Amino acid sequence: MTATLYQRLGGAKGMTRLVDDVVAAHLSNPIVKTRFENVKDLDHLKQMACEFFSAGSGGPEAYTGKDMLATHKGMNISEQEYLAVTDDIVGAMNKNGIEEDAKKDVIAILYSLKDQIIRV
């Protein structure tokens, strides 16, 4: 039986570690740090990210947040910011020893969402 992407990312504990590492990377990334420093409730953002990644990767968690277009509408996120965030996610996966096929699957998902995030 093939493991789901959720399982390959480490399940709930792995997802929480990844999200914590991603947010920490965003907060130290000069391209996007001000966007994340200005988030009023980082814990809520982390919860929504965990739910989103869980639901989208075959995990049991339901996503209760807004869709990607509604979440990013009016933020005018640039291509450079989008790539910086993607790089931070890949860096967090590397830090957590995620295997190559799982990383490729995550990158494919990220790129499938870019039209709902960049300059909307």
Disulfide bonds with the S-S distance in Angstrom:
none
